[in-house]
Amino acid sequence: MLLYYRDKKNKQKQKNEKVLYYIFLTTLFAVSYCFFMYFLSKKCI
């Protein structure tokens, strides 16, 4: 029973890490995209 619970907890932890990883990737993408657009608009002007 305890082993099963621990296994479940580990799975939950892995799931949370995956979500955090996706959030990190999305944020990174958004920031680089903003910088890219800013750079482009500065270059145009």
PEZICOR-V656390 format. One record per backbone hydrogen bond with DSSP energy under -0.5 kcal/mol. NH is the residue of the N-H (numbers start at 1). CO is the residue of the C=O. If there is no record, write none. Layout:
# PEZICOR-V656390
<<NH/CO> <NH/CO>>
This chain:
# PEZICOR-V656390
<<5/1> <6/2> <7/3> <8/4> <9/5> <10/6> <11/7> <12/8> <13/9> <14/10> <15/11> <16/12> <17/13> <18/14> <19/15> <20/16> <21/17> <22/18> <23/19> <24/20> <25/21> <26/22> <27/23> <28/24> <29/25> <30/26> <31/27> <32/28> <33/29> <34/30> <35/31> <36/32> <37/33> <38/34> <39/35> <40/36> <41/37> <42/38> <43/39> <44/40> <45/41>>
